[in-house]
Amino acid sequence: MFARFASCLAAAAVMTAAVAACAQTPQAPAPGLRVQVQTQAEWTNVADVAARVSQIAGLPVRDAGASTTQLFAMTLICPDEATCNAGLQRLIEARDVFAQARVDARRTIPRPFSPSASAVR
């Protein structure tokens, strides 16, 4: 009888852990706008460029990367489209720092996989 009680108790513990794991939903990343900036001068430190972009745009940034020493891409983190656009406009107007600032059209979100769409016809 004790063995049966122990096995039921173990099963209940496993189910409780499984329910708790399902209840924790991963948090979606904050909305943002992927931008590309070309600096007037060469910058070798991506973190410095990201800090300068954040300062000028008035928004935090994430996912900063460099293509060259003058071409960088990163995501402006903003609560809505209007705030993103205003931050981008501030980057565009900072001509003393950036030769160019624009939406990074190279980064696209892939379409979800669909088994029927991948079938050879």
N, CA, C and O atoms as CSV, one atom per row, in Angstrom:
chain,resi,resn,atom,element,x,y,z
A,1,MET,N,N,0.813,-1.184,0.000
A,1,MET,CA,C,0.000,0.000,0.000
A,1,MET,C,C,0.862,1.255,0.000
A,1,MET,O,O,0.549,2.236,-0.674
A,2,PHE,N,N,1.973,1.212,0.779
A,2,PHE,CA,C,2.872,2.365,0.817
A,2,PHE,C,C,3.473,2.629,-0.558
A,2,PHE,O,O,3.640,3.785,-0.946
A,3,ALA,N,N,3.801,1.565,-1.302
A,3,ALA,CA,C,4.385,1.736,-2.636
A,3,ALA,C,C,3.390,2.414,-3.577
A,3,ALA,O,O,3.756,3.270,-4.383
A,4,ARG,N,N,2.132,2.014,-3.457
A,4,ARG,CA,C,1.108,2.630,-4.310
A,4,ARG,C,C,0.935,4.113,-3.969
A,4,ARG,O,O,0.799,4.942,-4.869
A,5,PHE,N,N,0.940,4.449,-2.683
A,5,PHE,CA,C,0.843,5.837,-2.249
A,5,PHE,C,C,2.044,6.632,-2.742
A,5,PHE,O,O,1.878,7.761,-3.204
A,6,ALA,N,N,3.236,6.079,-2.658
A,6,ALA,CA,C,4.458,6.771,-3.096
A,6,ALA,C,C,4.422,7.017,-4.601
A,6,ALA,O,O,4.830,8.080,-5.069
A,7,SER,N,N,3.929,6.029,-5.363
A,7,SER,CA,C,3.876,6.226,-6.806
A,7,SER,C,C,2.838,7.283,-7.183
A,7,SER,O,O,3.055,8.058,-8.114
A,8,CYS,N,N,1.719,7.320,-6.472
A,8,CYS,CA,C,0.709,8.354,-6.725
A,8,CYS,C,C,1.259,9.731,-6.361
A,8,CYS,O,O,1.008,10.708,-7.066
A,9,LEU,N,N,1.993,9.808,-5.281
A,9,LEU,CA,C,2.595,11.064,-4.859
A,9,LEU,C,C,3.621,11.539,-5.883
A,9,LEU,O,O,3.675,12.729,-6.195
A,10,ALA,N,N,4.419,10.643,-6.399
A,10,ALA,CA,C,5.414,10.988,-7.417
A,10,ALA,C,C,4.722,11.467,-8.702
A,10,ALA,O,O,5.165,12.431,-9.327
A,11,ALA,N,N,3.648,10.796,-9.086
A,11,ALA,CA,C,2.909,11.204,-10.285
A,11,ALA,C,C,2.309,12.593,-10.102
A,11,ALA,O,O,2.316,13.399,-11.032
A,12,ALA,N,N,1.800,12.872,-8.930
A,12,ALA,CA,C,1.228,14.194,-8.656
A,12,ALA,C,C,2.303,15.271,-8.720
A,12,ALA,O,O,2.046,16.369,-9.212
A,13,ALA,N,N,3.504,14.971,-8.229
A,13,ALA,CA,C,4.599,15.938,-8.264
A,13,ALA,C,C,5.024,16.229,-9.701
A,13,ALA,O,O,5.302,17.375,-10.054
A,14,VAL,N,N,5.073,15.183,-10.524
A,14,VAL,CA,C,5.441,15.363,-11.936
A,14,VAL,C,C,4.389,16.205,-12.649
A,14,VAL,O,O,4.736,17.098,-13.423
A,15,MET,N,N,3.122,15.937,-12.401
A,15,MET,CA,C,2.059,16.701,-13.054
A,15,MET,C,C,2.066,18.155,-12.605
A,15,MET,O,O,1.826,19.052,-13.414
A,16,THR,N,N,2.338,18.400,-11.327
A,16,THR,CA,C,2.410,19.774,-10.824
A,16,THR,C,C,3.542,20.524,-11.501
A,16,THR,O,O,3.376,21.685,-11.877
A,17,ALA,N,N,4.685,19.883,-11.661
A,17,ALA,CA,C,5.824,20.519,-12.328
A,17,ALA,C,C,5.503,20.803,-13.794
A,17,ALA,O,O,5.877,21.849,-14.325
A,18,ALA,N,N,4.813,19.872,-14.442
A,18,ALA,CA,C,4.460,20.067,-15.847
A,18,ALA,C,C,3.495,21.237,-16.017
A,18,ALA,O,O,3.648,22.040,-16.937
A,19,VAL,N,N,2.514,21.334,-15.144
A,19,VAL,CA,C,1.553,22.442,-15.213
A,19,VAL,C,C,2.264,23.763,-14.951
A,19,VAL,O,O,1.982,24.755,-15.623
A,20,ALA,N,N,3.175,23.795,-13.994
A,20,ALA,CA,C,3.910,25.024,-13.689
A,20,ALA,C,C,4.765,25.445,-14.880
A,20,ALA,O,O,4.865,26.636,-15.175
A,21,ALA,N,N,5.378,24.492,-15.563
A,21,ALA,CA,C,6.202,24.818,-16.727
A,21,ALA,C,C,5.355,25.373,-17.864
A,21,ALA,O,O,5.787,26.286,-18.568
A,22,CYS,N,N,4.170,24.840,-18.048
A,22,CYS,CA,C,3.274,25.334,-19.103
A,22,CYS,C,C,2.737,26.722,-18.772
A,22,CYS,O,O,2.473,27.519,-19.672
A,23,ALA,N,N,2.577,27.009,-17.491
A,23,ALA,CA,C,2.017,28.292,-17.086
A,23,ALA,C,C,2.983,29.443,-17.322
A,23,ALA,O,O,2.555,30.591,-17.441
A,24,GLN,N,N,4.283,29.154,-17.392
A,24,GLN,CA,C,5.265,30.207,-17.627
A,24,GLN,C,C,5.374,30.454,-19.123
A,24,GLN,O,O,5.985,29.671,-19.850
A,25,THR,N,N,4.783,31.536,-19.568
A,25,THR,CA,C,4.833,31.860,-20.988
A,25,THR,C,C,6.046,32.734,-21.249
A,25,THR,O,O,6.315,33.660,-20.485
A,26,PRO,N,N,6.784,32.454,-22.317
A,26,PRO,CA,C,7.935,33.293,-22.617
A,26,PRO,C,C,7.473,34.694,-22.999
A,26,PRO,O,O,6.456,34.871,-23.669
A,27,GLN,N,N,8.237,35.676,-22.562
A,27,GLN,CA,C,7.868,37.054,-22.832
A,27,GLN,C,C,8.336,37.431,-24.236
A,27,GLN,O,O,9.492,37.208,-24.598
A,28,ALA,N,N,7.445,37.989,-25.000
A,28,ALA,CA,C,7.776,38.422,-26.357
A,28,ALA,C,C,8.698,39.626,-26.286
A,28,ALA,O,O,8.586,40.444,-25.374
A,29,PRO,N,N,9.617,39.739,-27.251
A,29,PRO,CA,C,10.492,40.905,-27.242
A,29,PRO,C,C,9.682,42.186,-27.450
A,29,PRO,O,O,8.630,42.185,-28.089
A,30,ALA,N,N,10.195,43.255,-26.901
A,30,ALA,CA,C,9.516,44.542,-27.058
A,30,ALA,C,C,9.460,44.912,-28.532
A,30,ALA,O,O,10.381,44.602,-29.287
A,31,PRO,N,N,8.381,45.575,-28.947
A,31,PRO,CA,C,8.300,45.970,-30.348
A,31,PRO,C,C,9.402,46.957,-30.671
A,31,PRO,O,O,9.882,47.684,-29.801
A,32,GLY,N,N,9.787,46.973,-31.907
A,32,GLY,CA,C,10.862,47.869,-32.283
A,32,GLY,C,C,10.942,48.068,-33.781
A,32,GLY,O,O,10.129,47.550,-34.547
A,33,LEU,N,N,11.943,48.830,-34.176
A,33,LEU,CA,C,12.178,49.135,-35.574
A,33,LEU,C,C,13.640,48.881,-35.874
A,33,LEU,O,O,14.521,49.472,-35.248
A,34,ARG,N,N,13.899,48.007,-36.826
A,34,ARG,CA,C,15.275,47.707,-37.226
A,34,ARG,C,C,15.758,48.851,-38.114
A,34,ARG,O,O,15.133,49.166,-39.127
A,35,VAL,N,N,16.880,49.471,-37.726
A,35,VAL,CA,C,17.427,50.593,-38.480
A,35,VAL,C,C,18.865,50.314,-38.885
A,35,VAL,O,O,19.554,49.480,-38.298
A,36,GLN,N,N,19.289,51.037,-39.905
A,36,GLN,CA,C,20.664,50.954,-40.390
A,36,GLN,C,C,21.206,52.379,-40.415
A,36,GLN,O,O,20.561,53.284,-40.946
A,37,VAL,N,N,22.385,52.575,-39.844
A,37,VAL,CA,C,23.014,53.892,-39.859
A,37,VAL,C,C,24.395,53.789,-40.493
A,37,VAL,O,O,25.123,52.815,-40.303
A,38,GLN,N,N,24.721,54.812,-41.241
A,38,GLN,CA,C,26.069,54.941,-41.807
A,38,GLN,C,C,26.686,56.158,-41.134
A,38,GLN,O,O,26.164,57.268,-41.238
A,39,THR,N,N,27.790,55.943,-40.451
A,39,THR,CA,C,28.416,57.031,-39.712
A,39,THR,C,C,29.278,57.889,-40.629
A,39,THR,O,O,29.731,57.437,-41.681
A,40,GLN,N,N,29.498,59.144,-40.212
A,40,GLN,CA,C,30.363,60.049,-40.966
A,40,GLN,C,C,31.829,59.616,-40.854
A,40,GLN,O,O,32.600,59.756,-41.804
A,41,ALA,N,N,32.201,59.093,-39.696
A,41,ALA,CA,C,33.574,58.647,-39.455
A,41,ALA,C,C,33.578,57.155,-39.149
A,41,ALA,O,O,32.526,56.564,-38.907
A,42,GLU,N,N,34.747,56.552,-39.159
A,42,GLU,CA,C,34.855,55.126,-38.829
A,42,GLU,C,C,34.747,54.929,-37.320
A,42,GLU,O,O,35.327,55.682,-36.538
A,43,TRP,N,N,34.003,53.915,-36.932
A,43,TRP,CA,C,33.846,53.518,-35.532
A,43,TRP,C,C,34.217,52.045,-35.450
A,43,TRP,O,O,33.737,51.237,-36.245
A,44,THR,N,N,35.055,51.696,-34.509
A,44,THR,CA,C,35.465,50.293,-34.382
A,44,THR,C,C,34.715,49.564,-33.278
A,44,THR,O,O,34.792,48.339,-33.188
A,45,ASN,N,N,33.994,50.292,-32.440
A,45,ASN,CA,C,33.303,49.673,-31.313
A,45,ASN,C,C,31.788,49.774,-31.511
A,45,ASN,O,O,31.214,50.861,-31.456
A,46,VAL,N,N,31.159,48.634,-31.740
A,46,VAL,CA,C,29.713,48.588,-31.973
A,46,VAL,C,C,28.940,49.119,-30.766
A,46,VAL,O,O,27.925,49.797,-30.926
A,47,ALA,N,N,29.414,48.815,-29.569
A,47,ALA,CA,C,28.722,49.284,-28.360
A,47,ALA,C,C,28.709,50.810,-28.293
A,47,ALA,O,O,27.720,51.401,-27.859
A,48,ASP,N,N,29.791,51.448,-28.715
A,48,ASP,CA,C,29.828,52.917,-28.722
A,48,ASP,C,C,28.820,53.487,-29.718
A,48,ASP,O,O,28.152,54.480,-29.429
A,49,VAL,N,N,28.710,52.861,-30.885
A,49,VAL,CA,C,27.745,53.311,-31.891
A,49,VAL,C,C,26.328,53.113,-31.361
A,49,VAL,O,O,25.483,53.998,-31.500
A,50,ALA,N,N,26.067,51.968,-30.760
A,50,ALA,CA,C,24.736,51.693,-30.203
A,50,ALA,C,C,24.374,52.712,-29.127
A,50,ALA,O,O,23.235,53.175,-29.063
A,51,ALA,N,N,25.342,53.061,-28.288
A,51,ALA,CA,C,25.084,54.066,-27.241
A,51,ALA,C,C,24.786,55.421,-27.861
A,51,ALA,O,O,23.908,56.141,-27.386
A,52,ARG,N,N,25.507,55.772,-28.914
A,52,ARG,CA,C,25.274,57.068,-29.580
A,52,ARG,C,C,23.903,57.081,-30.277
A,52,ARG,O,O,23.182,58.078,-30.211
A,53,VAL,N,N,23.550,55.987,-30.933
A,53,VAL,CA,C,22.235,55.884,-31.572
A,53,VAL,C,C,21.140,56.008,-30.523
A,53,VAL,O,O,20.162,56.726,-30.728
A,54,SER,N,N,21.295,55.325,-29.416
A,54,SER,CA,C,20.312,55.382,-28.343
A,54,SER,C,C,20.169,56.799,-27.805
A,54,SER,O,O,19.057,57.267,-27.560
A,55,GLN,N,N,21.293,57.477,-27.624
A,55,GLN,CA,C,21.278,58.834,-27.107
A,55,GLN,C,C,20.554,59.786,-28.066
A,55,GLN,O,O,19.715,60.580,-27.641
A,56,ILE,N,N,20.880,59.703,-29.346
A,56,ILE,CA,C,20.280,60.614,-30.330
A,56,ILE,C,C,18.809,60.281,-30.568
A,56,ILE,O,O,17.973,61.181,-30.633
A,57,ALA,N,N,18.489,58.994,-30.698
A,57,ALA,CA,C,17.101,58.590,-30.958
A,57,ALA,C,C,16.212,58.786,-29.732
A,57,ALA,O,O,14.996,58.934,-29.850
A,58,GLY,N,N,16.837,58.785,-28.557
A,58,GLY,CA,C,16.049,58.906,-27.329
A,58,GLY,C,C,15.343,57.609,-26.977
A,58,GLY,O,O,14.345,57.607,-26.257
A,59,LEU,N,N,15.874,56.501,-27.494
A,59,LEU,CA,C,15.275,55.183,-27.278
A,59,LEU,C,C,16.364,54.159,-26.991
A,59,LEU,O,O,17.487,54.311,-27.471
A,60,PRO,N,N,16.061,53.128,-26.227
A,60,PRO,CA,C,17.043,52.058,-26.066
A,60,PRO,C,C,17.177,51.259,-27.367
A,60,PRO,O,O,16.287,51.283,-28.217
A,61,VAL,N,N,18.293,50.558,-27.507
A,61,VAL,CA,C,18.519,49.734,-28.692
A,61,VAL,C,C,18.917,48.320,-28.268
A,61,VAL,O,O,19.346,48.090,-27.137
A,62,ARG,N,N,18.765,47.387,-29.196
A,62,ARG,CA,C,19.209,46.003,-28.975
A,62,ARG,C,C,19.704,45.442,-30.306
A,62,ARG,O,O,19.481,46.037,-31.361
A,63,ASP,N,N,20.362,44.318,-30.250
A,63,ASP,CA,C,20.794,43.574,-31.431
A,63,ASP,C,C,21.664,44.405,-32.373
A,63,ASP,O,O,21.474,44.364,-33.589
A,64,ALA,N,N,22.607,45.151,-31.825
A,64,ALA,CA,C,23.479,45.985,-32.654
A,64,ALA,C,C,24.556,45.129,-33.302
A,64,ALA,O,O,25.112,44.219,-32.687
A,65,GLY,N,N,24.833,45.447,-34.555
A,65,GLY,CA,C,25.877,44.740,-35.290
A,65,GLY,C,C,26.482,45.654,-36.334
A,65,GLY,O,O,25.894,46.665,-36.717
A,66,ALA,N,N,27.673,45.277,-36.791
A,66,ALA,CA,C,28.377,46.086,-37.786
A,66,ALA,C,C,28.567,45.308,-39.072
A,66,ALA,O,O,28.892,44.121,-39.055
A,67,SER,N,N,28.358,45.995,-40.198
A,67,SER,CA,C,28.685,45.422,-41.500
A,67,SER,C,C,30.075,45.874,-41.908
A,67,SER,O,O,30.848,45.102,-42.475
A,68,THR,N,N,30.390,47.135,-41.615
A,68,THR,CA,C,31.715,47.709,-41.854
A,68,THR,C,C,32.002,48.637,-40.676
A,68,THR,O,O,31.234,48.676,-39.715
A,69,THR,N,N,33.099,49.382,-40.748
A,69,THR,CA,C,33.413,50.324,-39.673
A,69,THR,C,C,32.580,51.596,-39.763
A,69,THR,O,O,32.696,52.479,-38.913
A,70,GLN,N,N,31.738,51.691,-40.796
A,70,GLN,CA,C,30.849,52.847,-40.920
A,70,GLN,C,C,29.383,52.473,-41.120
A,70,GLN,O,O,28.531,53.358,-41.194
A,71,LEU,N,N,29.077,51.194,-41.209
A,71,LEU,CA,C,27.700,50.760,-41.464
A,71,LEU,C,C,27.254,49.806,-40.353
A,71,LEU,O,O,27.833,48.738,-40.151
A,72,PHE,N,N,26.210,50.225,-39.646
A,72,PHE,CA,C,25.737,49.484,-38.480
A,72,PHE,C,C,24.227,49.300,-38.556
A,72,PHE,O,O,23.518,50.115,-39.146
A,73,ALA,N,N,23.752,48.224,-37.954
A,73,ALA,CA,C,22.314,47.968,-37.886
A,73,ALA,C,C,21.966,47.603,-36.446
A,73,ALA,O,O,22.751,46.963,-35.748
A,74,MET,N,N,20.787,48.017,-36.018
A,74,MET,CA,C,20.307,47.702,-34.680
A,74,MET,C,C,18.802,47.930,-34.619
A,74,MET,O,O,18.206,48.482,-35.544
A,75,THR,N,N,18.210,47.503,-33.537
A,75,THR,CA,C,16.767,47.658,-33.354
A,75,THR,C,C,16.493,48.721,-32.304
A,75,THR,O,O,16.974,48.639,-31.174
A,76,LEU,N,N,15.712,49.719,-32.696
A,76,LEU,CA,C,15.223,50.701,-31.727
A,76,LEU,C,C,14.074,50.062,-30.970
A,76,LEU,O,O,13.155,49.523,-31.587
A,77,ILE,N,N,14.106,50.109,-29.664
A,77,ILE,CA,C,13.031,49.540,-28.851
A,77,ILE,C,C,12.047,50.658,-28.516
A,77,ILE,O,O,12.400,51.623,-27.837
A,78,CYS,N,N,10.820,50.523,-28.995
A,78,CYS,CA,C,9.828,51.575,-28.797
A,78,CYS,C,C,8.449,50.957,-28.611
A,78,CYS,O,O,8.170,49.875,-29.127
A,79,PRO,N,N,7.595,51.645,-27.874
A,79,PRO,CA,C,6.280,51.088,-27.553
A,79,PRO,C,C,5.287,51.096,-28.714
A,79,PRO,O,O,4.331,50.320,-28.722
A,80,ASP,N,N,5.514,51.979,-29.700
A,80,ASP,CA,C,4.568,52.045,-30.811
A,80,ASP,C,C,5.266,52.600,-32.050
A,80,ASP,O,O,6.400,53.073,-31.983
A,81,GLU,N,N,4.577,52.534,-33.161
A,81,GLU,CA,C,5.150,52.938,-34.440
A,81,GLU,C,C,5.514,54.420,-34.480
A,81,GLU,O,O,6.548,54.786,-35.039
A,82,ALA,N,N,4.681,55.270,-33.898
A,82,ALA,CA,C,4.947,56.710,-33.906
A,82,ALA,C,C,6.243,57.037,-33.161
A,82,ALA,O,O,7.020,57.882,-33.605
A,83,THR,N,N,6.473,56.374,-32.038
A,83,THR,CA,C,7.694,56.595,-31.271
A,83,THR,C,C,8.908,56.109,-32.050
A,83,THR,O,O,9.951,56.763,-32.049
A,84,CYS,N,N,8.778,54.967,-32.714
A,84,CYS,CA,C,9.864,54.443,-33.559
A,84,CYS,C,C,10.198,55.432,-34.672
A,84,CYS,O,O,11.365,55.736,-34.916
A,85,ASN,N,N,9.169,55.926,-35.336
A,85,ASN,CA,C,9.386,56.859,-36.450
A,85,ASN,C,C,10.024,58.159,-35.972
A,85,ASN,O,O,10.875,58.719,-36.663
A,86,ALA,N,N,9.625,58.641,-34.803
A,86,ALA,CA,C,10.215,59.862,-34.256
A,86,ALA,C,C,11.693,59.648,-33.930
A,86,ALA,O,O,12.517,60.528,-34.178
A,87,GLY,N,N,12.030,58.486,-33.377
A,87,GLY,CA,C,13.427,58.166,-33.091
A,87,GLY,C,C,14.254,58.086,-34.364
A,87,GLY,O,O,15.376,58.592,-34.414
A,88,LEU,N,N,13.704,57.453,-35.390
A,88,LEU,CA,C,14.397,57.373,-36.681
A,88,LEU,C,C,14.592,58.769,-37.260
A,88,LEU,O,O,15.658,59.064,-37.801
A,89,GLN,N,N,13.595,59.623,-37.159
A,89,GLN,CA,C,13.706,60.989,-37.688
A,89,GLN,C,C,14.835,61.746,-36.990
A,89,GLN,O,O,15.561,62.502,-37.636
A,90,ARG,N,N,14.990,61.552,-35.679
A,90,ARG,CA,C,16.081,62.206,-34.951
A,90,ARG,C,C,17.433,61.713,-35.460
A,90,ARG,O,O,18.386,62.490,-35.537
A,91,LEU,N,N,17.524,60.429,-35.807
A,91,LEU,CA,C,18.776,59.893,-36.359
A,91,LEU,C,C,19.059,60.504,-37.732
A,91,LEU,O,O,20.198,60.858,-38.035
A,92,ILE,N,N,18.030,60.625,-38.549
A,92,ILE,CA,C,18.180,61.199,-39.885
A,92,ILE,C,C,18.669,62.643,-39.786
A,92,ILE,O,O,19.506,63.075,-40.579
A,93,GLU,N,N,18.149,63.377,-38.821
A,93,GLU,CA,C,18.506,64.786,-38.662
A,93,GLU,C,C,19.884,65.002,-38.043
A,93,GLU,O,O,20.400,66.119,-38.082
A,94,ALA,N,N,20.486,63.972,-37.478
A,94,ALA,CA,C,21.816,64.097,-36.859
A,94,ALA,C,C,22.903,63.921,-37.923
A,94,ALA,O,O,23.700,62.985,-37.859
A,95,ARG,N,N,22.926,64.831,-38.899
A,95,ARG,CA,C,23.840,64.732,-40.045
A,95,ARG,C,C,25.309,64.887,-39.644
A,95,ARG,O,O,26.191,64.461,-40.389
A,96,ASP,N,N,25.591,65.488,-38.481
A,96,ASP,CA,C,26.978,65.613,-38.038
A,96,ASP,C,C,27.556,64.265,-37.598
A,96,ASP,O,O,28.773,64.084,-37.585
A,97,VAL,N,N,26.685,63.323,-37.240
A,97,VAL,CA,C,27.130,62.000,-36.786
A,97,VAL,C,C,26.888,60.933,-37.853
A,97,VAL,O,O,27.747,60.087,-38.099
A,98,PHE,N,N,25.714,60.979,-38.484
A,98,PHE,CA,C,25.327,59.942,-39.429
A,98,PHE,C,C,25.193,60.495,-40.851
A,98,PHE,O,O,24.485,61.474,-41.088
A,99,ALA,N,N,25.875,59.858,-41.772
A,99,ALA,CA,C,25.730,60.220,-43.183
A,99,ALA,C,C,24.364,59.782,-43.682
A,99,ALA,O,O,23.780,60.397,-44.574
A,100,GLN,N,N,23.867,58.703,-43.083
A,100,GLN,CA,C,22.579,58.168,-43.501
A,100,GLN,C,C,21.975,57.357,-42.364
A,100,GLN,O,O,22.695,56.687,-41.624
A,101,ALA,N,N,20.657,57.415,-42.225
A,101,ALA,CA,C,19.907,56.581,-41.279
A,101,ALA,C,C,18.608,56.205,-41.965
A,101,ALA,O,O,17.921,57.055,-42.532
A,102,ARG,N,N,18.278,54.922,-41.908
A,102,ARG,CA,C,17.062,54.456,-42.587
A,102,ARG,C,C,16.578,53.153,-41.967
A,102,ARG,O,O,17.272,52.528,-41.166
A,103,VAL,N,N,15.390,52.766,-42.353
A,103,VAL,CA,C,14.855,51.472,-41.935
A,103,VAL,C,C,15.705,50.396,-42.591
A,103,VAL,O,O,16.018,50.485,-43.778
A,104,ASP,N,N,16.078,49.383,-41.823
A,104,ASP,CA,C,16.887,48.288,-42.349
A,104,ASP,C,C,15.962,47.289,-43.040
A,104,ASP,O,O,15.379,46.419,-42.393
A,105,ALA,N,N,15.836,47.421,-44.334
A,105,ALA,CA,C,14.928,46.566,-45.112
A,105,ALA,C,C,15.523,45.184,-45.355
A,105,ALA,O,O,14.829,44.287,-45.835
A,106,ARG,N,N,16.795,45.005,-45.030
A,106,ARG,CA,C,17.422,43.693,-45.244
A,106,ARG,C,C,16.895,42.654,-44.279
A,106,ARG,O,O,16.916,41.463,-44.588
A,107,ARG,N,N,16.428,43.070,-43.134
A,107,ARG,CA,C,15.982,42.135,-42.104
A,107,ARG,C,C,14.490,41.920,-42.243
A,107,ARG,O,O,13.701,42.829,-41.989
A,108,THR,N,N,14.104,40.732,-42.643
A,108,THR,CA,C,12.686,40.427,-42.795
A,108,THR,C,C,12.341,39.232,-41.918
A,108,THR,O,O,13.199,38.409,-41.599
A,109,ILE,N,N,11.108,39.154,-41.545
A,109,ILE,CA,C,10.636,38.040,-40.737
A,109,ILE,C,C,10.182,36.940,-41.689
A,109,ILE,O,O,9.314,37.169,-42.532
A,110,PRO,N,N,10.764,35.743,-41.562
A,110,PRO,CA,C,10.344,34.667,-42.459
A,110,PRO,C,C,8.902,34.264,-42.205
A,110,PRO,O,O,8.395,34.341,-41.086
A,111,ARG,N,N,8.266,33.837,-43.271
A,111,ARG,CA,C,6.888,33.372,-43.126
A,111,ARG,C,C,6.883,32.050,-42.374
A,111,ARG,O,O,7.832,31.273,-42.481
A,112,PRO,N,N,5.817,31.787,-41.609
A,112,PRO,CA,C,5.731,30.526,-40.884
A,112,PRO,C,C,5.737,29.341,-41.850
A,112,PRO,O,O,5.236,29.431,-42.971
A,113,PHE,N,N,6.311,28.237,-41.394
A,113,PHE,CA,C,6.369,27.029,-42.205
A,113,PHE,C,C,4.969,26.465,-42.391
A,113,PHE,O,O,4.186,26.377,-41.445
A,114,SER,N,N,4.676,26.095,-43.599
A,114,SER,CA,C,3.399,25.472,-43.910
A,114,SER,C,C,3.673,24.214,-44.728
A,114,SER,O,O,4.169,24.317,-45.849
A,115,PRO,N,N,3.365,23.031,-44.203
A,115,PRO,CA,C,3.648,21.805,-44.929
A,115,PRO,C,C,3.009,21.786,-46.322
A,115,PRO,O,O,3.597,21.258,-47.266
A,116,SER,N,N,1.827,22.350,-46.449
A,116,SER,CA,C,1.169,22.320,-47.755
A,116,SER,C,C,1.866,23.231,-48.749
A,116,SER,O,O,1.858,22.958,-49.950
A,117,ALA,N,N,2.475,24.319,-48.261
A,117,ALA,CA,C,3.166,25.245,-49.165
A,117,ALA,C,C,4.493,24.673,-49.621
A,117,ALA,O,O,5.006,25.054,-50.674
A,118,SER,N,N,5.064,23.748,-48.828
A,118,SER,CA,C,6.378,23.222,-49.194
A,118,SER,C,C,6.279,21.973,-50.093
A,118,SER,O,O,7.300,21.465,-50.556
A,119,ALA,N,N,5.082,21.492,-50.333
A,119,ALA,CA,C,4.911,20.304,-51.173
A,119,ALA,C,C,5.318,20.601,-52.602
A,119,ALA,O,O,4.995,21.662,-53.137
A,120,VAL,N,N,6.014,19.685,-53.211
A,120,VAL,CA,C,6.424,19.837,-54.605
A,120,VAL,C,C,5.211,19.577,-55.475
A,120,VAL,O,O,4.490,18.599,-55.278
A,121,ARG,N,N,4.992,20.447,-56.429
A,121,ARG,CA,C,3.813,20.307,-57.278
A,121,ARG,C,C,4.222,19.989,-58.679
A,121,ARG,O,O,3.368,19.831,-59.551
